[in-house]
Every structure is written in C-alpha cells, then in structure tokens.
Amino acid sequence: MPTNVSDFLKLWTQSDQASERRLQKFLLMGLDKIVQEQSDVLSKLSVGPSASGPVVRWMEEWGYPTQISATLDQSVLTFSGRLFGKAIDAEAVRKVIRQGTILERPSDGAQVKVNTLNGLTANVSSYGGGILNDDITETVWDIIAEAWSDYRDASDPRSLDRVFREVGTQIHAETFEIPKTRKNTKYEIVGDEVEHQISALLDKLRRQLAYAVLRSRPFHDGTGFVYGNKTEESTMCGLCSWPLITQSETPNPKVYVNKTSQVLTKDDLDNLALSLWLDEQADLNKGNWWIVCHPLISRYIHDFDISYRRTERTDTGVGFYVDHFDSKIGKNFPILPDRYMRPDTLMIVNFDAATYGYYANDRMDRKEVSTQGRYQRWLISFQTYGVVVRNPRANIGMIYGLAH
C-alpha cells in the first residue's frame, strides 16, 4: 500500500496491467493514508465499513431522564418542557413519573411525593418534612426515587421508544487534463508535469474531504434535512453539524454555547465539560475525548493562566504551548488544533463514537475520458457517507461564535 505521496504518484503514472490492478486495489487506502497523515482530526476518526445504501441509519433511544421541568402550585405539580427529544405529553410523563415518585427541588431541597397522576399534572404532598413553597416560574425537579412497600402491585410498566438517526452520502469528484505539448515539456522547477499536476489535485481532494468530514451539512429543503436519493446533490453530515441537529430537537444552551464574538475562557471549557457530564450524562471516563478547535482559537488556550507561569533564566525559548486542559471535574482533555475546523468554533468530542466511510463499490476511482484533441482527460471520483456519531448529544459539545 502506498505510504506517502511519492509512492502514490509512482503507482499512478505506471500503465501496465499489474500496476493498474494495484492502483485500483490500493488507490483509496493510499489516499486515506495521505489524508490522515495531513489532517489532525481525520487521523482520529475511524473509517467504518462500506455503506450499501444512499442513507446510513442506526437506532438510538433516549435514556430515562434524571430531571423534569414542572411548576408547583400548592398541591398541584404541572409538568412542562421537553422529554425524550420532543414536547412533553402525557405518555412521556408516564414513562418517568408515577404514583409514589419522589421529586426534589435542587434550589431549596424541598421534596414532594406524587399521590396521583393525571396527564400533565400530578397531585403531590410534602415529603420528608420542611416548608413547601410554590414555584414562581417553571423549575427543574430532580427525580429521586419511588416509595414502595411489600404489598404494592406493579403498575404502569415502563419502556423506552427508539428513534432512527441517519446520514447521507456525498460524491467527491475532480477532473484532470493535460495537453501533450505540456506533458512532454520539461520545466526548471517541475521535473514531471503529470506528477506535479496529480500531486496538486490530490492535495485539493485531501482538503475537500477534510472540510466535508468536519463542516459539511446535509441538504436542507427549508423544512428539514434531506438525505440520500431524495435530493439529486446529496451532501454528507460533518462532525460540526451534529450539535446543530441535536440542539434543534431539544435545546441546551449549556452544551451548545453561543459566545457572540467573545474570547474563549477557562470557565467556558470547564462549564462545557460539566454540562456534558451532568445534563447529557456523558461518560467522560470512557472513550477518546479531545478538545478540537481552529489554531486561531487554540492560541487563547495557550495563554490561560499565563501570569502564574514561570520561566528559568536558562530557558532559550519564548512563548508557551499547551497540549491538554485539566477541567475542574477531574477530566484531562488533549487539545487538537486543526486548520480545517471552523475558526469560531470549539468542540469537545469523543472520537470513539464517531466514524465516516465510503459507499459500497464506489471507492476512489480514475477514469480516462476519451477526447478528440491532443490531450488526456481523467475523471477522479469517490463517494463517502457522513460522519456517524452514536448518541451525539452525549458525545459532542460545542462552543460557537467565538472571537478569533
């Protein structure tokens, strides 16, 4: 398999049958190797199995929440907000709350016990002593436990519904042509014109794939995202697109943070990590977690706590470099600057939950197009499917709108 651009080009320019077979076999893997060597984020993303359809689908389910929004008025608790990724309804409440459920208000520690449940309201009573004041506005209540006895019959069984997530594919194509006169002309700087042109084209394809994996968005028809054969020019879902999709379902401004042209601070990173852990139940002790940002944003991280740092007189270098961030919740995050990242955006990503891949039987291919003139023309194309992120809410957090 080609391991660098030079080996790749040697294989490309050979025309015998054995070389052609090797080219078809190793062309994509060679490109992958080159791309991953020269793109920081792509080197962390695994390449998944080939897709056999224009849309890649997988099933996910929302876990049981640990909190619910409600408003207390004397002995009546009225539930509101969202549950399981959609507007709250009676069916969703029954999956979380039933007779005997104990709720606690974090603001003052007051607890109530649900006596009866009727749709979006529950009749409650004070539990565990203390003064029970009414809520002025919608309040978040923690779901603590349930009061059971040996003689209580099992009622209101619970189950979780599953939903489909999906990503589409995107075709990447380039054309390359060279006149016979130029092909046979030697230049002072360019030793081989064909290799020079192919090298430039591969560099463009590498950038194109890196941008697509990071920043591409699916086609949007004004109502929602459209995937696969439902649109003629399908585009894939990039890593940066997942927070946009998940936050359109159930907004959480603590994990999808708009900085409105403000500079990044330590508190921003600490709060993002804390909110992923508390609000989205992210398992930060499992996986391959990184902070991903543009180099323009990483320079702010390099200056964190700069007034507390010391240099010795024997040091001959100037400046500071930071390659990891120790959050206040006890998790260490390596920092990964990538020039293909959006300049105003920073993400905390679990790369173990993310993959991208290629459409079946549509790996990198070259095709010579017949012409009537004295020049050669080639079509180079391949098709990838979007970045698949399992449980994206718990595996990606984003800060956007950063000053850079």
Secondary structure by P-SEA (a helix, b strand, c coil): ccccaaaaaaaaacccaaaaaaaaacaaaaaaaaaaacccccccccccccccccbbbbbbbbcccccccccccccbbbbbcccccccccaaaaaacccccbbbbccccbbbbbbccccccccccccccccbbbbbccbbbbbbcbbbbcccccccbbbbbbbbbbbcbbbbbbbbbbbccccccccccccccaaaaaaaaaaaaaaaaaaaaacccccccccccccccccccbbbbbcccaaaaaaaaaccccccccccccccccaaaaaaaaaaaacccccccccccccccccaaaaaaaaaccccccccccccccccccccccccccbbbbbbbbbcccccccccccccccccccccccccbbbbbbbbcccbbbbbbbbbbbccccccccccccccccccc
